[in-house]
Amino acid sequence: MSKTIKQLADELGVSKQTIRYHLKSLPVKFTGKDNKNRITVNARSWHKAS
């Protein structure tokens, strides 16, 4: 399920800037870009690494 930065921030009770900050600190193997050049987080990779 896709969510915008605003949706994530509202759901977590933090600012959009906080979401952006933490997105930048994720390891490259967990992030990517879709065909519309939007940042994506690969949750499947995230669960395998834990």
ABEGO torsion letter per residue (X at the ends): XBBBAAAAAAAAGBBAAAAAAAAAABBAAABBBBAAGBBBBBAAAAAAAX
